Amino acid sequence: MEGVSTSEGLRLCLGGSPPRRACRAAHPSRPPRSWSGVRAMPALASLLKRKGRGGSSEWSATRSGSEGPRMEGSDRDKLARQLSSALVLAFFACQTKSLPAAQCLVETVVEAFLEGFTAEDMQVSVALTCLEASKPILTDLEQDILVSWVALVMLTLAQLGIRPRPLAPTSTSTSQVDRQVQGMSGFVKQVLQMYMKGMDLQRLTLQQQMAGADEAGRSPSARLMQQNNLLIVLTIEVLKCLGLGADIELEPVSAQSTPTAAPASDSQETEREGLKAPSADAGVMSAQGDAPNSGLLPLDYPQSFQQNSRVLCEQQDDGDKCLSRGTSVRLLICFVGGAGFGSLLSLNALVDDLIHIYKQGCTASQVLEGLSEEEFNQSGGLLPVMDPGPGGGYSVSRELFGRWVSIVFMTLAQLGVTHPLAASATGWAWASVSDDATGASTAMEVTRLSDFVANSLRKASGSPEAMDLVERLKGKPEVAEELPRIREEAVKKALKDGGLTMVGMEDDWLSVSSSSAEVWRQLLLLVDITRAKVS
C-alpha cells in the first residue's frame, strides 16, 4: 500500500517539503518519532489537539522521539486522558459504520501502544473519563467492548513485532484483560495468515458488505468474529500507511489459496511498494465508484480514499490557512458521532473546536475544504454495538455538516463574538456546499438560517427565573390537566373575535417520525450549546 510515512504526513500538514518516502522503517525497534495518520489523514493528532496558526499545539508532534526526555508522571497522565477521550469520540463515531472513524480508533490505539500504555492502562483511563463526565456516556458493558477492541489491536501490534518507543515506559501487567486477550493469539495469527493470502481490507470490506443483508439473522458470535477480523486487518493497513516497521512482510502476496478472495491481478506482483491496482473482478463496480447498489463501496475505495486525503493535505500545505487537515478530521469524527449517533459529548467537542477556529479567523467554507464527499460514507467500518441516542440514527452528509458549521458560526456572530475577517471578507459565516446553486437560492437559505438563529436566541434570552417557573408549573399534574382546556378556550375566543384565521395543531407523531423536524431540533441544540459556552 502506498501510504504516507510518518514524517512526510506531518510535513504535509505542518509545512515543509516532504522527504523521500521509504517503504519500510529502518529498524522495527525504532518507529517514527512523529506521525500523521491513516492514508494521509492525521486522525490521532487531530483527536488529541487543536492547531492554531503556525502549527503550534499543546502537545508537540515530535515530542515522543528518542532524543526527547522521558515524560513526567503528570504529563503521562494527561496524555492518557487525551488518548482515552480520543478513543471515546472515535467509538461513538464507529457506531455509524464509518470506516474513517474506525481508522481513527485504531490509529489512537497505535499511538497509545507506542507510548507504552497497556490495555489495562487504557481501561482505567477510559473509566476515569466516563466518571468525570457530567452525564453517563458509556455503560460498563460498552466500556468493556471498547477496551476489548483496544486490547485486540495491541495484541496484533505485538504479534507483528511492533515495540514501544525507546523511552516509553514498559509494563509487565498481568491483568485479567491482558490474560483474556493473550488467549486470542491463535486467532490473530490465523487472520494474519489470511491477510498474507490476499484477504486485505478491500476484499474483507466488500465481503462483509455483501453479507449485510443477512446481518440481522447472524449469531452474536459470528458478528463478533467479523468485528475482530476487520480490526486486525485494519491495524495492518494502518501500520503500512504510517510506515512502521514490522517483523513480517505486510503486503499480501497472493489470493489464490483463499476461497473467498478473487485471484490476484498481474499488477499486484509489480506494484510491491504501493497499493494494489483493482483486480479483474473490480468490474462488479466501476473504478470511479459508481456502484449498482449505493449501499456498497467500490473495490478501489481504499485507494481513492488515500489519494483524495493526500491531495487535501497538500492543498492545505500553503502555510496560510488556520485550519489543518487534522482539525478537519476531528470535526468530522465529532460530527459523525453527534449527527449519526446522537452523542452529546461529540456535539460539545464539535462546538468547542468550531469556536476555537472561529476565533483563529477560519471561515466556514474552509472547514469543508479539508474533507471529501466519500469521507462521510457510513459503511465499511465496525458494526454498531450501541443504540443511537436522541437525535441520532440517520445518515450524515457533507451538506448537513456544512449547515452545522454555518449555524455555529452564525450563532457566534449574533452573540457578538468577533471574527478576525468580519470587516474584510464576505460570506465567512456560510459554508458553501454546492457550486451549482443559484445566488438567489443561496441568499434565501442564508437568510432563513440567520433568522432561525436570531429567533432561537431571542427565545432563549428570556428571564431564567421565569423559564424555570414555567417548567415547574408544567410539571405539576393539576396544571398539565388544565392546559388543554385553557388552550381550547383561547382558540374559541380568538375565533369569535376574528383575531385568528388559522389554528395550529400539535402533532406528537410528526415530531418523532419526521427527519426534517429532527434536523431542525439538532440545529436548535447546536444554538443552545454555543450560547451556553459563550455566555
C-alpha positions in Angstrom: 0.0 0.0 0.0 1.3 3.4 -0.9 0.8 5.1 2.4 2.3 8.4 3.6 5.1 7.9 6.0 5.0 9.4 9.5 7.4 12.3 8.9 6.0 13.0 5.5 2.4 13.2 6.6 3.5 15.5 9.4 5.2 17.8 7.0 2.3 17.8 4.6 0.1 19.1 7.5 2.5 21.5 9.2 4.5 22.7 6.3 7.8 21.9 4.6 8.9 19.8 1.7 8.2 16.1 2.0 11.3 13.8 2.3 11.9 10.8 0.2 9.5 8.0 1.1 10.8 4.7 2.5 8.7 1.6 2.1 9.7 0.3 5.5 11.1 1.7 8.7 14.9 1.4 9.0 14.6 -0.8 12.1 11.4 -2.3 13.7 12.5 -1.2 17.2 12.8 2.4 16.1 9.4 3.6 14.8 9.0 7.1 13.5 9.2 9.8 16.1 6.2 11.6 14.8 3.3 10.6 12.7 0.3 11.8 10.9 -2.4 9.2 10.3 -4.2 6.8 8.2 -4.0 7.4 4.4 -2.6 10.9 4.9 -5.3 11.6 7.4 -3.8 12.8 10.7 -6.6 11.3 12.7 -5.0 10.8 16.1 -3.2 14.1 16.0 -6.5 15.8 15.3 -8.3 14.0 18.1 -5.6 14.9 20.6 -5.1 18.5 20.0 -6.0 21.6 18.0 -3.5 23.5 16.0 -3.6 27.3 15.6 -1.7 29.4 13.1 1.9 28.2 12.7 1.1 24.7 13.7 1.6 25.3 17.4 -0.1 22.8 19.7 -0.2 21.9 23.4 1.5 18.6 22.6 4.4 18.8 20.2 4.1 16.3 17.3 7.8 15.4 17.7 7.7 15.1 21.5 8.0 11.3 21.6 11.3 10.9 19.7 14.2 9.0 21.1 16.2 12.3 21.6 13.4 13.8 23.9 13.2 13.5 27.6 11.0 10.9 29.3 7.6 12.2 30.2 6.9 13.0 33.8 4.1 11.3 35.6 1.7 14.3 35.3 2.4 14.7 31.6 1.9 11.0 31.1 -1.4 11.1 32.9 -2.5 14.0 30.8 -1.6 12.1 27.6 -3.5 9.1 28.8 -6.6 11.3 29.4 -6.3 12.7 25.9 -5.9 9.3 24.4 -9.0 8.0 26.2 -11.0 11.0 25.2 -10.0 10.4 21.6 -11.0 6.7 21.9 -14.4 7.6 23.2 -15.1 10.2 20.4 -13.9 7.6 17.8 -16.0 4.9 19.5 -19.2 7.0 19.2 -18.5 7.7 15.5 -17.8 4.0 14.9 -21.4 3.2 15.8 -22.4 4.6 12.3 -20.2 2.0 10.5 -17.9 4.8 9.4 -14.6 3.5 8.1 -12.7 6.7 8.8 -13.9 6.6 12.3 -12.6 3.0 12.7 -9.3 4.1 11.3 -9.1 6.9 13.9 -9.8 4.5 16.7 -7.1 2.1 15.5 -4.7 4.9 15.0 -5.3 6.2 18.5 -4.6 2.7 19.9 -1.3 2.5 17.9 -0.1 5.8 19.5 -1.1 4.5 23.0 0.9 1.3 22.3 3.9 3.2 21.1 3.8 5.3 24.2 4.0 2.2 26.4 0.4 2.1 27.5 -1.3 -1.3 28.0 -4.9 -2.3 27.6 -5.2 -2.2 31.4 -3.9 1.4 31.4 -6.4 2.5 28.8 -9.2 0.6 30.7 -8.5 2.8 33.8 -8.2 6.0 31.7 -11.5 5.3 29.9 -13.2 4.6 33.1 -12.0 7.9 34.6 -13.1 9.8 31.5 -16.6 8.3 31.9 -16.7 9.1 35.6 -15.7 12.7 35.1 -18.5 13.3 32.6 -21.5 15.3 33.8 -23.8 12.6 32.3 -23.2 8.9 31.8 -21.6 8.4 28.4 -20.7 4.7 28.4 -22.2 1.8 30.3 -19.9 -0.8 31.9 -20.6 -3.2 29.0 -19.8 -0.6 26.4 -16.6 0.2 28.3 -15.7 -3.5 28.2 -16.3 -3.6 24.4 -14.1 -0.6 23.8 -11.3 -2.0 26.0 -11.6 -5.3 24.2 -11.1 -3.5 20.9 -8.1 -1.7 22.3 -6.6 -5.0 23.6 -7.1 -6.8 20.3 -5.3 -4.1 18.3 -2.4 -4.1 20.8 -2.2 -7.8 20.6 -2.0 -7.5 16.8 0.8 -4.9 17.1 2.7 -7.3 19.4 2.3 -10.2 17.0 3.7 -8.0 14.2 6.8 -7.2 16.3 6.0 -3.6 16.9 7.6 -2.3 20.1 7.0 0.9 22.1 9.3 3.9 21.5 12.7 3.6 23.2 11.9 6.0 26.1 8.4 4.8 26.6 7.7 3.2 30.0 7.2 -0.6 29.8 4.6 -2.5 31.7 4.6 -6.1 32.9 0.9 -6.1 33.7 -0.9 -9.5 34.0 -4.4 -8.1 34.5 -7.5 -10.1 33.6 -7.8 -8.1 30.4 -4.3 -9.0 29.3 -4.8 -12.7 30.2 -8.0 -12.9 28.2 -6.5 -11.2 25.2 -3.5 -13.4 25.2 -5.9 -16.3 24.7 -6.7 -14.8 21.3 -3.1 -15.1 20.0 -4.0 -18.0 17.8 -7.0 -16.2 16.3 -4.8 -13.2 15.5 -2.2 -15.5 13.8 -4.9 -17.0 11.6 -6.2 -13.6 10.5 -2.6 -12.6 9.7 -2.2 -15.7 7.6 -5.5 -14.9 5.8 -4.1 -11.4 5.1 -0.9 -12.8 3.6 -3.0 -14.9 1.3 -4.9 -11.9 -0.1 -7.7 -11.1 2.3 -6.8 -7.4 2.6 -9.0 -4.5 3.7 -10.5 -4.1 0.2 -11.8 -7.7 0.0 -12.7 -8.0 3.6 -14.8 -4.9 3.4 -16.6 -6.0 0.3 -17.2 -9.4 1.7 -18.8 -8.0 4.8 -20.9 -5.6 2.8 -22.2 -8.3 0.5 -23.3 -10.3 3.6 -25.0 -7.2 5.1 -28.5 -8.4 4.0 -28.2 -11.4 6.4 -26.7 -9.4 9.2 -29.9 -9.4 11.3 -30.1 -13.2 11.4 -26.4 -13.8 12.2 -25.4 -15.0 15.6 -23.6 -12.7 18.1 -20.5 -14.9 17.8 -20.4 -14.5 14.0 -20.8 -10.8 14.3 -18.0 -10.7 16.9 -15.8 -12.7 14.6 -16.5 -10.3 11.7 -15.7 -7.3 14.0 -12.4 -8.8 15.2 -11.3 -9.7 11.6 -11.8 -6.1 10.5 -10.0 -4.7 13.5 -6.9 -6.9 12.9 -6.8 -6.2 9.1 -7.4 -2.5 9.7 -4.5 -2.5 12.1 -2.2 -3.9 9.5 -3.3 -1.3 6.9 -2.7 1.5 9.5 0.9 0.2 10.1 1.6 0.2 6.4 0.3 3.8 6.0 2.3 5.0 9.0 5.5 3.4 7.7 6.1 1.5 10.9 8.4 -1.5 10.6 7.2 -5.0 11.3 8.8 -8.4 11.7 6.7 -9.8 8.8 6.1 -8.5 5.3 2.8 -6.6 5.4 2.0 -6.9 1.7 -0.5 -9.7 0.7 1.4 -12.0 -1.6 -1.4 -14.0 -3.3 -5.1 -14.5 -3.2 -5.2 -17.9 -4.9 -5.3 -20.0 -1.8 -8.2 -18.1 -0.2 -11.6 -19.5 -1.4 -13.4 -16.2 -0.5 -10.9 -14.0 -2.3 -10.7 -13.5 -6.0 -7.5 -14.2 -7.9 -4.8 -11.6 -7.7 -4.2 -9.5 -10.8 -0.8 -9.3 -12.6 -0.3 -5.7 -11.4 -0.1 -6.9 -7.8 3.3 -8.6 -8.5 4.9 -5.4 -10.0 3.4 -2.9 -7.6 5.0 -4.1 -4.4 5.6 -0.7 -2.8 2.2 0.8 -3.4 -1.4 -0.1 -3.2 -2.5 -3.0 -5.4 -4.4 -2.0 -8.6 -8.0 -3.1 -8.7 -8.2 -6.7 -9.7 -10.1 -8.2 -12.6 -13.2 -8.7 -10.6 -13.4 -5.0 -9.9 -15.8 -4.9 -12.8 -18.6 -5.6 -10.3 -18.3 -1.9 -9.5 -16.6 0.7 -11.6 -13.2 2.2 -10.5 -14.9 5.6 -10.4 -17.1 4.4 -7.5 -20.3 4.0 -9.5 -21.9 1.1 -7.8 -25.2 -0.6 -8.9 -26.1 -0.6 -5.2 -25.4 2.6 -3.4 -25.0 0.8 -0.1 -21.8 -0.9 -1.3 -18.4 0.6 -1.7 -16.3 0.1 -4.9 -13.4 -2.3 -4.7 -10.9 0.6 -5.0 -12.4 2.6 -2.2 -9.3 2.4 0.0 -7.1 3.6 -2.9 -9.3 6.5 -3.8 -9.7 7.4 -0.1 -5.9 7.6 0.3 -5.4 9.6 -2.8 -8.1 12.2 -2.0 -6.9 12.5 1.5 -3.3 13.2 0.4 -4.4 15.8 -2.1 -6.4 17.5 0.6 -3.3 17.6 2.8 -1.2 19.1 0.0 -3.9 21.7 -0.7 -3.7 22.8 3.0 0.1 23.0 3.0 0.4 26.7 2.0 1.2 27.9 5.5 -1.5 30.5 5.5 -4.6 28.5 6.5 -5.6 28.4 10.1 -7.2 25.0 9.6 -5.1 21.9 9.4 -6.2 18.6 7.9 -6.1 17.1 11.3 -8.6 19.6 12.7 -10.9 18.9 9.8 -10.8 15.2 10.6 -11.5 15.8 14.2 -14.5 17.9 13.3 -15.7 15.1 11.0 -15.4 12.5 13.8 -17.3 14.7 16.2 -20.0 15.4 13.6 -20.4 11.7 12.7 -20.7 10.9 16.4 -23.2 13.7 17.0 -25.4 13.5 13.9 -25.1 9.8 13.1 -25.2 8.5 16.7 -26.6 11.4 18.8 -23.7 11.7 21.2 -23.9 14.9 23.3 -20.2 14.5 24.1 -19.4 14.7 20.4 -21.7 17.7 19.9 -19.9 19.6 22.7 -16.5 18.7 21.3 -17.6 19.9 17.8 -18.8 23.2 19.2 -15.6 23.7 21.2 -13.5 23.2 18.1 -15.6 25.4 15.9 -15.4 28.2 18.5 -11.6 27.8 18.5 -11.1 28.0 14.8 -13.7 30.8 14.6 -11.5 32.9 16.8 -8.5 32.0 14.8 -10.1 33.6 11.7 -11.1 30.4 9.8 -14.1 30.8 7.5 -17.0 28.3 7.4 -16.1 27.2 3.9 -12.5 26.4 4.8 -13.8 23.8 7.2 -15.3 21.9 4.3 -12.2 22.2 2.1 -10.4 19.7 4.2 -12.9 16.9 3.7 -14.1 14.9 0.7 -17.6 13.6 0.0 -16.6 9.9 0.5 -15.3 10.5 4.0 -18.9 10.9 5.1 -19.8 7.4 3.8 -21.3 5.3 6.6 -20.2 1.9 5.5 -17.2 -0.3 5.6 -16.4 0.2 9.3 -17.1 -1.6 12.5 -20.6 -3.0 13.4 -22.5 -0.8 15.9 -22.7 -2.2 19.4 -24.8 0.7 20.9 -28.3 2.0 20.2 -28.4 5.5 18.8 -29.1 8.3 21.2 -31.7 11.0 20.8 -31.2 12.8 17.5 -29.0 10.0 16.1 -29.6 7.2 13.7 -29.9 8.9 10.4 -27.4 9.4 7.5 -24.8 12.1 7.6 -23.7 14.1 4.6 -21.4 16.9 3.6 -24.4 19.2 3.1 -25.6 18.6 6.7 -22.1 19.1 8.0 -22.0 22.5 6.2 -25.2 23.6 7.9 -23.9 22.6 11.3 -20.8 24.7 10.8 -22.8 27.6 9.5 -25.3 27.5 12.4 -22.5 27.7 14.9 -20.6 30.5 13.1 -23.9 32.5 12.8 -24.7 32.0 16.4 -21.2 33.2 17.5 -21.6 36.3 15.2 -25.0 37.2 16.6 -23.7 36.7 20.1 -21.1 39.4 19.4 -18.0 37.2 19.2 -15.6 39.0 16.9 -14.3 37.2 13.8 -11.0 38.5 12.5 -12.3 38.6 8.9 -15.6 40.2 9.7 -14.6 43.6 8.3 -12.7 42.4 5.3 -14.5 39.3 3.9 -18.0 38.4 2.9 -19.7 35.1 3.5 -17.2 34.0 6.1 -20.0 32.5 8.3 -21.6 30.5 5.5 -20.3 27.1 4.4 -20.9 26.9 0.7 -21.5 23.2 -0.1 -22.6 23.2 -3.8 -21.2 25.3 -6.6 -24.2 24.8 -8.9 -26.7 26.6 -6.5 -28.0 29.9 -7.7 -27.2 33.1 -5.9 -30.9 33.8 -5.1 -31.5 30.4 -3.5 -28.3 30.6 -1.5 -29.1 34.1 -0.2 -32.6 32.8 0.7 -31.2 29.9 2.6 -28.6 32.1 4.4 -31.4 34.5 5.4 -33.6 31.7 6.7 -30.8 30.1 8.7 -29.8 33.5 10.1 -33.5 34.2 11.1 -33.6 30.8 12.8 -30.6 31.6 14.9 -32.0 35.1 15.8 -35.4 33.7 16.8 -33.7 30.9 18.8 -31.5 33.3 20.7 -34.4 35.7 21.3 -36.5 32.9 22.8 -33.6 31.7 24.9 -32.8 35.2 26.2 -35.9 35.3 28.5 -35.5 35.6 32.2 -34.1 32.3 33.5 -36.2 32.6 36.6 -39.4 33.0 34.5 -38.4 30.0 32.3 -37.7 27.9 35.4 -41.1 28.8 36.8 -42.9 27.9 33.6 -41.2 24.5 33.5 -42.1 23.8 37.2 -45.7 24.7 36.6 -45.9 22.4 33.6 -44.6 19.6 35.7 -47.4 19.8 38.1 -50.3 17.4 37.4 -53.1 19.9 38.1 -51.5 22.4 35.7 -50.9 19.8 33.0 -54.6 18.8 33.2 -55.8 22.4 32.8 -53.5 23.3 29.9 -55.6 21.7 27.1 -58.8 23.4 28.4 -57.1 26.8 28.6 -55.7 26.4 25.0 -59.2 25.4 23.7 -60.9 28.4 25.3 -58.2 30.7 24.0 -58.7 29.4 20.4 -62.5 29.8 20.7 -62.2 33.3 21.9 -59.8 34.3 19.2 -62.1 32.8 16.5 -65.1 34.6 18.0 -63.3 37.9 18.0 -62.0 37.4 14.4 -58.4 37.6 15.5 -57.4 34.1 14.4 -57.8 32.6 10.9 -55.5 29.6 11.3 -55.4 27.0 14.0 -52.1 25.2 14.7 -52.5 21.6 16.0 -49.5 19.9 17.6 -48.7 16.5 16.1 -46.7 14.4 18.5 -46.1 11.7 16.0 -44.7 14.1 13.4 -42.0 15.3 15.8 -40.9 11.8 16.3 -41.1 10.5 12.7 -40.0 13.5 10.6 -36.4 13.6 9.7 -36.7 17.3 8.9 -38.0 18.0 12.3 -35.1 16.1 13.8 -32.6 18.2 11.7 -34.1 21.4 13.0 -34.1 20.1 16.5 -30.4 19.4 16.3 -29.7 22.8 14.9 -31.6 24.3 17.8 -29.5 22.2 20.2 -26.3 23.5 18.5 -27.5 27.1 19.0 -28.2 26.3 22.7 -24.8 24.6 23.2 -23.0 27.5 21.5 -24.8 30.1 23.5 -24.1 28.3 26.8 -20.4 28.1 26.0 -20.1 31.8 25.1 -22.1 33.1 28.0 
